[in-house]
Amino acid sequence: MALLQNLISLVILTDGTVALAKAHGSITTKDHRITDFPKMASVSSSQAVKSAMNKVNGQLVSIGLETENGYLVYAVEIVNPKTGLHEVNIDAGTAKIVSDHRKDRADSTLTKEHD
């Protein structure tokens, strides 16, 4: 049962229905401290930036390791002159894109999840 809980999660949609969402990430942060994150990542920060820049063309603003949905990701912030500020989350174990969050002009976050 614990394995199943690590692989899927429930998502309540705006219409009240419930859907299954697969977990995004390869390195769990459960039972780890933030200070452990750098040695847990098997992807370098430069690899994470390269993956993010393949998704969003622009200028690097910042990069850092953090947890998203219980998994270790690089949060890469990139500013694009046409589309604004993006936070592209990169799996710290595979360098795959987990999500791309873009701030619109009203500062609300638009999110696109990736498989």
Rosetta blueprint (number, residue, H / E / L):
1 M L
2 A H
3 L H
4 L H
5 Q H
6 N H
7 L H
8 I E
9 S E
10 L E
11 V E
12 I E
13 L L
14 T L
15 D L
16 G L
17 T L
18 V E
19 A E
20 L E
21 A E
22 K E
23 A L
24 H L
25 G L
26 S L
27 I L
28 T E
29 T L
30 K L
31 D L
32 H L
33 R L
34 I H
35 T H
36 D H
37 F H
38 P H
39 K H
40 M H
41 A L
42 S L
43 V L
44 S L
45 S H
46 S H
47 Q H
48 A H
49 V H
50 K H
51 S H
52 A H
53 M H
54 N H
55 K H
56 V L
57 N L
58 G L
59 Q E
60 L E
61 V E
62 S E
63 I E
64 G E
65 L E
66 E E
67 T E
68 E E
69 N L
70 G L
71 Y E
72 L E
73 V E
74 Y E
75 A E
76 V E
77 E E
78 I E
79 V E
80 N E
81 P L
82 K L
83 T L
84 G E
85 L E
86 H E
87 E E
88 V E
89 N E
90 I E
91 D E
92 A L
93 G L
94 T L
95 A L
96 K L
97 I E
98 V E
99 S E
100 D E
101 H E
102 R E
103 K E
104 D L
105 R L
106 A L
107 D L
108 S L
109 T E
110 L E
111 T E
112 K E
113 E E
114 H L
115 D L
